[in-house]
């Protein structure tokens, strides 16, 4: 049973990895099997609905992983340091892949024509990220409405900057977005107020 679970998880990780670099449409099931080192035919054992199910579950898994990282960063270091860590992670990935890899859930959102459940999974991932960021801002004294507004803005700004950075083959858009987000957080957060419980 452990081997089955491991093979499935390997395929999910490989799919997410390949979708980030090639996109959903340009990644075949054979590509995922080869990358994961999985036996031929095993993909339909683990994903009986085929590629749409694989895209959905890989997106959901990548989104949950990112949500957990954001949550841990907010709890231990706060909003500004977490924004810096998110942007730095994306910047490193962009440069390391010659401006190919981007957000782990964006491919499903952008190319999910044949996988509507994957589009929904991407939307749920973005909502989850908004929720954890907004909760952190609310705990630091902002109203719920303002907290969600800033959380949505931060995610949308970073996602947009990633697309521009890939197209321009430069981190400038990401660097500027990071700077403006940090300025915004510094302006709205009252560090003298203890966090709400």
C-alpha positions as CSV (number, residue, x, y, z in Angstrom):
1,X,0.0,0.0,0.0
2,X,2.9,2.4,0.8
3,X,4.3,1.8,-2.7
4,X,1.0,2.6,-4.3
5,X,0.7,5.9,-2.3
6,X,4.3,6.8,-3.1
7,X,3.9,6.2,-6.9
8,X,0.7,8.4,-6.8
9,X,2.5,11.1,-4.9
10,X,5.5,11.0,-7.2
11,X,3.2,11.4,-10.2
12,X,1.4,14.4,-8.6
13,X,4.8,16.0,-7.8
14,X,6.1,15.4,-11.3
15,X,2.9,16.7,-12.9
16,X,3.1,19.9,-10.8
17,X,6.7,20.3,-11.7
18,X,6.1,19.9,-15.4
19,X,3.0,22.0,-15.5
20,X,5.0,24.9,-14.0
21,X,7.6,24.7,-16.6
22,X,5.8,23.5,-19.8
23,X,2.1,24.3,-19.1
24,X,-0.8,21.9,-18.9
25,X,-1.4,21.5,-22.6
26,X,2.2,20.9,-23.5
27,X,2.6,18.2,-20.8
28,X,1.5,14.7,-21.8
29,X,0.7,11.8,-19.5
30,X,3.7,10.0,-20.9
31,X,5.9,13.0,-19.8
32,X,4.5,12.7,-16.3
33,X,5.1,8.9,-16.2
34,X,8.7,9.3,-17.5
35,X,9.5,12.1,-15.1
36,X,8.0,10.2,-12.1
37,X,9.7,7.0,-13.2
38,X,6.3,5.3,-12.9
39,X,5.4,2.1,-14.7
40,X,3.5,2.4,-18.0
41,X,-0.2,2.2,-17.6
42,X,-0.1,3.1,-13.9
43,X,-1.4,6.6,-14.4
44,X,-4.9,5.3,-15.1
45,X,-4.8,3.1,-12.1
46,X,-4.2,6.1,-9.9
47,X,-6.1,8.7,-12.0
48,X,-9.0,6.8,-13.7
49,X,-10.4,10.0,-15.1
50,X,-7.1,10.6,-16.9
51,X,-5.4,13.9,-17.5
52,X,-8.2,16.1,-16.2
53,X,-8.1,14.4,-12.8
54,X,-4.3,14.5,-12.7
55,X,-4.3,18.3,-13.5
56,X,-7.0,18.9,-10.8
57,X,-5.2,16.9,-8.1
58,X,-1.7,18.2,-8.9
59,X,-3.1,21.7,-8.7
60,X,-4.9,21.1,-5.5
61,X,-1.8,19.5,-3.9
62,X,0.5,22.3,-5.1
63,X,-2.0,24.9,-3.8
64,X,-2.3,23.2,-0.4
65,X,1.5,23.0,-0.1
66,X,1.9,26.7,-0.9
67,X,-0.9,27.5,1.5
68,X,0.9,25.6,4.3
69,X,4.1,27.5,3.6
70,X,2.4,30.9,3.6
71,X,0.6,30.0,6.9
72,X,3.8,28.9,8.5
73,X,5.6,32.0,7.4
74,X,2.9,34.3,8.6
75,X,2.8,32.6,12.0
76,X,6.6,32.7,12.5
77,X,7.7,35.8,10.7
78,X,4.7,38.0,9.9
79,X,3.3,39.4,6.7
80,X,6.2,41.5,5.4
81,X,8.8,38.7,5.8
82,X,6.4,36.2,4.3
83,X,5.8,38.4,1.2
84,X,9.6,38.7,0.9
85,X,10.0,34.9,1.2
86,X,7.3,34.2,-1.4
87,X,8.7,36.7,-3.9
88,X,12.3,35.4,-3.3
89,X,11.1,31.8,-3.9
90,X,9.5,32.8,-7.2
91,X,12.5,34.9,-8.2
92,X,14.9,32.1,-7.5
93,X,12.7,29.6,-9.5
94,X,12.4,32.0,-12.4
95,X,16.1,32.7,-12.7
96,X,17.0,29.0,-12.1
97,X,14.7,27.9,-14.9
98,X,15.6,30.6,-17.3
99,X,12.3,32.3,-16.8
100,X,10.2,29.2,-17.5
101,X,8.7,28.2,-14.1
102,X,6.0,30.3,-12.5
103,X,3.3,29.8,-9.9
104,X,2.3,26.2,-9.2
105,X,-1.4,26.6,-9.6
106,X,-1.6,29.3,-12.4
107,X,-1.2,26.7,-15.3
108,X,-4.6,25.2,-14.4
109,X,-6.2,28.6,-14.1
110,X,-4.9,29.7,-17.5
111,X,-5.2,26.5,-19.5
112,X,-8.0,24.6,-17.8
113,X,-10.4,24.6,-20.8
114,X,-10.6,20.8,-20.8
115,X,-10.3,20.4,-17.0
116,X,-12.9,22.7,-15.3
117,X,-12.3,20.9,-11.9
118,X,-8.7,22.0,-12.2
119,X,-9.7,25.6,-12.7
120,X,-11.9,25.3,-9.6
121,X,-8.9,23.8,-7.7
122,X,-6.8,26.8,-8.7
123,X,-9.5,29.2,-7.6
124,X,-9.8,27.4,-4.3
125,X,-6.0,27.6,-3.9
126,X,-6.0,31.3,-4.5
127,X,-8.9,31.7,-2.0
128,X,-7.1,29.7,0.6
129,X,-4.0,32.0,0.2
130,X,-6.2,35.0,0.6
131,X,-7.8,33.6,3.7
132,X,-4.6,32.9,5.5
133,X,-3.1,36.3,4.6
134,X,-6.2,38.2,5.5
135,X,-6.4,36.4,8.9
136,X,-2.9,37.4,9.6
137,X,-3.6,41.0,8.7
138,X,-6.8,41.0,10.8
139,X,-4.9,39.7,13.8
140,X,-2.6,42.7,13.4
141,X,-5.4,45.2,13.7
142,X,-6.8,45.7,10.2
143,X,-10.6,45.4,9.5
144,X,-11.7,42.2,7.9
145,X,-12.6,44.0,4.7
146,X,-9.3,45.8,4.5
147,X,-7.4,42.6,5.3
148,X,-9.1,40.8,2.4
149,X,-8.6,43.7,0.1
150,X,-4.8,43.7,0.7
151,X,-4.6,39.9,0.6
152,X,-6.3,39.8,-2.8
153,X,-4.1,42.7,-4.0
154,X,-0.9,41.0,-2.9
155,X,-1.7,37.7,-4.6
156,X,-2.9,39.4,-7.8
157,X,0.1,41.6,-7.9
158,X,2.6,38.8,-7.4
159,X,0.8,36.6,-10.0
160,X,0.7,39.4,-12.5
161,X,4.4,40.2,-11.9
162,X,5.3,36.6,-12.5
163,X,3.7,36.7,-16.0
164,X,5.4,40.0,-16.8
165,X,8.7,38.7,-15.5
166,X,8.4,35.6,-17.7
167,X,7.5,37.6,-20.8
168,X,10.3,40.2,-20.2
169,X,12.8,37.6,-19.1
170,X,13.7,39.9,-16.2
171,X,12.8,40.0,-12.5
172,X,12.2,43.7,-12.6
173,X,8.4,43.5,-12.4
174,X,8.7,41.1,-9.4
175,X,11.3,43.3,-7.7
176,X,9.1,46.4,-8.1
177,X,6.0,44.6,-6.9
178,X,7.8,43.3,-3.8
179,X,9.0,46.8,-3.0
180,X,5.5,48.3,-3.3
181,X,3.8,45.5,-1.3
182,X,6.3,45.9,1.5
183,X,5.7,49.7,1.5
184,X,2.0,49.1,1.6
185,X,2.3,46.6,4.5
186,X,4.6,49.0,6.4
187,X,2.0,51.8,6.0
188,X,-1.0,49.8,7.1
189,X,0.3,47.7,9.9
190,X,0.5,49.1,13.3
191,X,3.4,47.2,14.8
192,X,2.8,48.7,18.2
193,X,-0.6,47.0,18.5
194,X,-0.4,43.4,19.9
195,X,-2.0,40.8,17.6
196,X,-5.6,39.8,18.2
197,X,-6.2,36.4,19.7
